[in-house]
Amino acid sequence: MCWSRSIGYVCCDKCNVLLVDEQGKWSVEDNYWCGINPDKCKYEGMECAKTKNKLPCCTTCEIALIDGSGRYGYENGEWCNTPFNCP
């Protein structure tokens, strides 16, 4: 569960930080403030193997498929490469 729900705000779908305060990281989506879930976004901006197949990097380490060429996630209706530092 996202921390912002406990104070009446929805959780963000994306990880674009606009403000940081004592409660956490914030963004705006659909013209409303939302709280950024640190567990969901902790791998945002990490390196991944996107150069080998042109897929974007995943924002989480949730693996949907493993094959001979790598580990892949599935987010927002598209395949993505899991970050290198995922367990």
OpenMM code with the backbone's topology and positions (N, CA, C; nanometers):
from openmm import Vec3, app, unit

residues = "MET CYS TRP SER ARG SER ILE GLY TYR VAL CYS CYS ASP LYS CYS ASN VAL LEU LEU VAL ASP GLU GLN GLY LYS TRP SER VAL GLU ASP ASN TYR TRP CYS GLY ILE ASN PRO ASP LYS CYS LYS TYR GLU GLY MET GLU CYS ALA LYS THR LYS ASN LYS LEU PRO CYS CYS THR THR CYS GLU ILE ALA LEU ILE ASP GLY SER GLY ARG TYR GLY TYR GLU ASN GLY GLU TRP CYS ASN THR PRO PHE ASN CYS PRO".split()
positions = [
    Vec3(0.0832, -0.1189, 0.0000),
    Vec3(0.0000, 0.0000, 0.0000),
    Vec3(0.0873, 0.1247, 0.0000),
    Vec3(0.0469, 0.2214, -0.0730),
    Vec3(0.1211, 0.3464, -0.0850),
    Vec3(0.0964, 0.4348, 0.0377),
    Vec3(0.1980, 0.4991, 0.0861),
    Vec3(0.1910, 0.5818, 0.2061),
    Vec3(0.0900, 0.6952, 0.1942),
    Vec3(0.0696, 0.7503, 0.0743),
    Vec3(-0.0157, 0.8689, 0.0591),
    Vec3(-0.1642, 0.8397, 0.0798),
    Vec3(-0.2041, 0.7153, 0.0659),
    Vec3(-0.3458, 0.6807, 0.0877),
    Vec3(-0.3890, 0.7113, 0.2312),
    Vec3(-0.2974, 0.6959, 0.3253),
    Vec3(-0.3320, 0.7189, 0.4658),
    Vec3(-0.3598, 0.8663, 0.4968),
    Vec3(-0.3204, 0.9564, 0.4071),
    Vec3(-0.3489, 1.0987, 0.4274),
    Vec3(-0.4420, 1.1540, 0.3190),
    Vec3(-0.5096, 1.0638, 0.2472),
    Vec3(-0.6142, 1.1060, 0.1551),
    Vec3(-0.5740, 1.1327, 0.0116),
    Vec3(-0.4561, 1.0895, -0.0292),
    Vec3(-0.4106, 1.1095, -0.1664),
    Vec3(-0.3904, 0.9746, -0.2346),
    Vec3(-0.4129, 0.9727, -0.3652),
    Vec3(-0.3935, 0.8492, -0.4411),
    Vec3(-0.2449, 0.8239, -0.4623),
    Vec3(-0.2124, 0.7029, -0.5060),
    Vec3(-0.0750, 0.6667, -0.5407),
    Vec3(-0.0508, 0.6999, -0.6875),
    Vec3(0.0672, 0.7459, -0.7184),
    Vec3(0.1030, 0.7781, -0.8568),
    Vec3(0.1223, 0.6502, -0.9375),
    Vec3(0.0920, 0.6588, -1.0663),
    Vec3(0.1202, 0.5486, -1.1573),
    Vec3(0.2636, 0.5544, -1.2070),
    Vec3(0.3192, 0.6749, -1.2142),
    Vec3(0.4547, 0.6930, -1.2653),
    Vec3(0.5459, 0.7384, -1.1521),
    Vec3(0.6722, 0.7577, -1.1835),
    Vec3(0.7723, 0.7883, -1.0808),
    Vec3(0.8376, 0.9248, -1.1001),
    Vec3(0.7671, 1.0191, -1.1610),
    Vec3(0.8212, 1.1514, -1.1892),
    Vec3(0.8083, 1.2413, -1.0657),
    Vec3(0.9154, 1.2593, -0.9913),
    Vec3(0.9131, 1.3353, -0.8658),
    Vec3(0.9097, 1.4851, -0.8952),
    Vec3(0.8093, 1.5541, -0.8380),
    Vec3(0.7992, 1.6993, -0.8501),
    Vec3(0.8285, 1.7710, -0.7191),
    Vec3(0.8077, 1.7016, -0.6076),
    Vec3(0.8241, 1.7628, -0.4763),
    Vec3(0.8610, 1.6551, -0.3748),
    Vec3(0.9495, 1.6911, -0.2836),
    Vec3(0.9841, 1.6019, -0.1728),
    Vec3(0.9618, 1.6797, -0.0438),
    Vec3(0.8861, 1.6214, 0.0491),
    Vec3(0.8678, 1.6825, 0.1803),
    Vec3(0.8866, 1.5764, 0.2884),
    Vec3(0.8521, 1.6099, 0.4125),
    Vec3(0.8745, 1.5160, 0.5231),
    Vec3(0.7899, 1.3897, 0.5128),
    Vec3(0.6825, 1.3935, 0.4323),
    Vec3(0.5970, 1.2759, 0.4167),
    Vec3(0.6459, 1.1812, 0.3080),
    Vec3(0.7110, 1.2347, 0.2060),
    Vec3(0.7604, 1.1505, 0.0979),
    Vec3(0.7743, 1.2259, -0.0328),
    Vec3(0.7758, 1.1518, -0.1423),
    Vec3(0.7897, 1.2085, -0.2763),
    Vec3(0.6515, 1.2230, -0.3391),
    Vec3(0.6331, 1.3340, -0.4109),
    Vec3(0.5039, 1.3688, -0.4700),
    Vec3(0.5168, 1.3946, -0.6194),
    Vec3(0.4051, 1.3768, -0.6888),
    Vec3(0.3946, 1.4126, -0.8296),
    Vec3(0.2516, 1.4593, -0.8551),
    Vec3(0.2236, 1.4970, -0.9792),
    Vec3(0.0886, 1.5348, -1.0207),
    Vec3(0.0512, 1.4489, -1.1403),
    Vec3(-0.0634, 1.3834, -1.1315),
    Vec3(-0.1172, 1.3041, -1.2420),
    Vec3(-0.2644, 1.3370, -1.2560),
    Vec3(-0.3083, 1.3607, -1.3778),
    Vec3(-0.4477, 1.3996, -1.4046),
    Vec3(-0.4877, 1.5217, -1.3222),
    Vec3(-0.3955, 1.6157, -1.3062),
    Vec3(-0.4171, 1.7415, -1.2335),
    Vec3(-0.4405, 1.7252, -1.0834),
    Vec3(-0.4014, 1.6118, -1.0258),
    Vec3(-0.4148, 1.5881, -0.8822),
    Vec3(-0.2805, 1.5448, -0.8243),
    Vec3(-0.2515, 1.5914, -0.7033),
    Vec3(-0.1316, 1.5461, -0.6349),
    Vec3(-0.1451, 1.3988, -0.5999),
    Vec3(-0.0340, 1.3270, -0.6089),
    Vec3(-0.0326, 1.1851, -0.5735),
    Vec3(0.1009, 1.1527, -0.5077),
    Vec3(0.1002, 1.0499, -0.4254),
    Vec3(0.2215, 1.0065, -0.3575),
    Vec3(0.2942, 0.9005, -0.4382),
    Vec3(0.4257, 0.9117, -0.4430),
    Vec3(0.5076, 0.8156, -0.5168),
    Vec3(0.5480, 0.7030, -0.4229),
    Vec3(0.5134, 0.5824, -0.4609),
    Vec3(0.5430, 0.4641, -0.3811),
    Vec3(0.6913, 0.4299, -0.3958),
    Vec3(0.7705, 0.4393, -0.2887),
    Vec3(0.9138, 0.4126, -0.3011),
    Vec3(0.9459, 0.2691, -0.3411),
    Vec3(0.8624, 0.1732, -0.3035),
    Vec3(0.8879, 0.0348, -0.3434),
    Vec3(0.8667, 0.0161, -0.4925),
    Vec3(0.7663, 0.0800, -0.5476),
    Vec3(0.7381, 0.0684, -0.6902),
    Vec3(0.8459, 0.1375, -0.7733),
    Vec3(0.8969, 0.2473, -0.7234),
    Vec3(0.9862, 0.3310, -0.8033),
    Vec3(1.1339, 0.3187, -0.7677),
    Vec3(1.1705, 0.2268, -0.6793),
    Vec3(1.3103, 0.2213, -0.6370),
    Vec3(1.4063, 0.1813, -0.7486),
    Vec3(1.3581, 0.1192, -0.8543),
    Vec3(1.4450, 0.0811, -0.9654),
    Vec3(1.4347, 0.1768, -1.0836),
    Vec3(1.3556, 0.2805, -1.0689),
    Vec3(1.3407, 0.3804, -1.1741),
    Vec3(1.4762, 0.4437, -1.2036),
    Vec3(1.5124, 0.4546, -1.3287),
    Vec3(1.6383, 0.5159, -1.3675),
    Vec3(1.7583, 0.4231, -1.3609),
    Vec3(1.7389, 0.2987, -1.3245),
    Vec3(1.8495, 0.2038, -1.3185),
    Vec3(1.8836, 0.1540, -1.4590),
    Vec3(2.0022, 0.1044, -1.4733),
    Vec3(2.0479, 0.0520, -1.6016),
    Vec3(1.9790, -0.0795, -1.6348),
    Vec3(1.9515, -0.0994, -1.7622),
    Vec3(1.8981, -0.2273, -1.8084),
    Vec3(1.9516, -0.2539, -1.9487),
    Vec3(1.9142, -0.3654, -2.0050),
    Vec3(1.9698, -0.4092, -2.1336),
    Vec3(1.8910, -0.3571, -2.2531),
    Vec3(1.8405, -0.2347, -2.2474),
    Vec3(1.7555, -0.1859, -2.3553),
    Vec3(1.8286, -0.1708, -2.4881),
    Vec3(1.9614, -0.1644, -2.4854),
    Vec3(2.0345, -0.1503, -2.6109),
    Vec3(2.0285, -0.2759, -2.6966),
    Vec3(2.0082, -0.3920, -2.6348),
    Vec3(2.0084, -0.5151, -2.7135),
    Vec3(1.8763, -0.5413, -2.7847),
    Vec3(1.7647, -0.4842, -2.7348),
    Vec3(1.6356, -0.5143, -2.7963),
    Vec3(1.5414, -0.3951, -2.8064),
    Vec3(1.5859, -0.2776, -2.7690),
    Vec3(1.5081, -0.1535, -2.7802),
    Vec3(1.3867, -0.1448, -2.6881),
    Vec3(1.3685, -0.2404, -2.5974),
    Vec3(1.2586, -0.2320, -2.5016),
    Vec3(1.2955, -0.1321, -2.3921),
    Vec3(1.1979, -0.0630, -2.3336),
    Vec3(1.2290, 0.0282, -2.2235),
    Vec3(1.2666, -0.0491, -2.0975),
    Vec3(1.3249, 0.0205, -2.0017),
    Vec3(1.3548, -0.0405, -1.8720),
    Vec3(1.2276, -0.0463, -1.7882),
    Vec3(1.2104, -0.1541, -1.7147),
    Vec3(1.0974, -0.1668, -1.6223),
    Vec3(1.1188, -0.0739, -1.5031),
    Vec3(1.0106, -0.0359, -1.4379),
    Vec3(1.0206, 0.0462, -1.3178),
    Vec3(1.0225, -0.0385, -1.1912),
    Vec3(1.0015, -0.1695, -1.2044),
    Vec3(1.0056, -0.2608, -1.0904),
    Vec3(1.0878, -0.3832, -1.1287),
    Vec3(1.1030, -0.4744, -1.0351),
    Vec3(1.1746, -0.5992, -1.0617),
    Vec3(1.0805, -0.7174, -1.0804),
    Vec3(0.9539, -0.6933, -1.1006),
    Vec3(0.8585, -0.8022, -1.1187),
    Vec3(0.8820, -0.8684, -1.2544),
    Vec3(0.9218, -0.9946, -1.2527),
    Vec3(0.9567, -1.0672, -1.3749),
    Vec3(0.8348, -1.1419, -1.4282),
    Vec3(0.8061, -1.1219, -1.5563),
    Vec3(0.6934, -1.1894, -1.6213),
    Vec3(0.7404, -1.3025, -1.7116),
    Vec3(0.8660, -1.2958, -1.7587),
    Vec3(0.9171, -1.3955, -1.8520),
    Vec3(1.0686, -1.4033, -1.8406),
    Vec3(1.1210, -1.5244, -1.8413),
    Vec3(1.2654, -1.5471, -1.8490),
    Vec3(1.2884, -1.6387, -1.9674),
    Vec3(1.3792, -1.5966, -2.0566),
    Vec3(1.4153, -1.6839, -2.1682),
    Vec3(1.5667, -1.6814, -2.1853),
    Vec3(1.6162, -1.7370, -2.2915),
    Vec3(1.7596, -1.7464, -2.3142),
    Vec3(1.8297, -1.6132, -2.3305),
    Vec3(1.7557, -1.5073, -2.3598),
    Vec3(1.8191, -1.3776, -2.3806),
    Vec3(1.8016, -1.2801, -2.2646),
    Vec3(1.7226, -1.3158, -2.1635),
    Vec3(1.7100, -1.2252, -2.0495),
    Vec3(1.5837, -1.2426, -1.9683),
    Vec3(1.5637, -1.1449, -1.8772),
    Vec3(1.4457, -1.1414, -1.7902),
    Vec3(1.3626, -1.0195, -1.8281),
    Vec3(1.2322, -1.0387, -1.8390),
    Vec3(1.1446, -0.9320, -1.8860),
    Vec3(1.0268, -0.9115, -1.7923),
    Vec3(0.9839, -0.7878, -1.7835),
    Vec3(0.8629, -0.7531, -1.7107),
    Vec3(0.7563, -0.7108, -1.8100),
    Vec3(0.6384, -0.6842, -1.7590),
    Vec3(0.5278, -0.6374, -1.8424),
    Vec3(0.4572, -0.5263, -1.7656),
    Vec3(0.4689, -0.4031, -1.8153),
    Vec3(0.4126, -0.2871, -1.7470),
    Vec3(0.3375, -0.1990, -1.8450),
    Vec3(0.2241, -0.1503, -1.8024),
    Vec3(0.1443, -0.0578, -1.8838),
    Vec3(0.1189, -0.1103, -2.0244),
    Vec3(0.0934, -0.2401, -2.0350),
    Vec3(0.0594, -0.2993, -2.1632),
    Vec3(0.1745, -0.3239, -2.2577),
    Vec3(0.2992, -0.3171, -2.2080),
    Vec3(0.4128, -0.3446, -2.2960),
    Vec3(0.5246, -0.4163, -2.2206),
    Vec3(0.6055, -0.4902, -2.2959),
    Vec3(0.7193, -0.5620, -2.2392),
    Vec3(0.8295, -0.4630, -2.2055),
    Vec3(0.9091, -0.4968, -2.1048),
    Vec3(1.0213, -0.4122, -2.0648),
    Vec3(1.1335, -0.5005, -2.0103),
    Vec3(1.2553, -0.4468, -2.0108),
    Vec3(1.3718, -0.5160, -1.9554),
    Vec3(1.3817, -0.4869, -1.8062),
    Vec3(1.4039, -0.5902, -1.7250),
    Vec3(1.4223, -0.5661, -1.5818),
    Vec3(1.5597, -0.5039, -1.5585),
    Vec3(1.5713, -0.4137, -1.4607),
    Vec3(1.7006, -0.3511, -1.4320),
    Vec3(1.8060, -0.4548, -1.3922),
    Vec3(1.9321, -0.4246, -1.4208),
    Vec3(2.0423, -0.5158, -1.3909),
    Vec3(2.0538, -0.5473, -1.2424),
    Vec3(2.0204, -0.4515, -1.1562),
    Vec3(2.0401, -0.4727, -1.0130),
    Vec3(1.9232, -0.5431, -0.9451),
    Vec3(1.8299, -0.5967, -1.0218),
    Vec3(1.7187, -0.6718, -0.9622),
    Vec3(1.7686, -0.8062, -0.9103),
    Vec3(1.7115, -0.8502, -0.7971),
    Vec3(1.7539, -0.9793, -0.7414),
    Vec3(1.7137, -1.0959, -0.8304),
] * unit.nanometer
topology = app.Topology()
chain = topology.addChain("A")
for resn in residues:
    res = topology.addResidue(resn, chain)
    for name in ("N", "CA", "C"):
        topology.addAtom(name, app.Element.getBySymbol(name[0]), res)
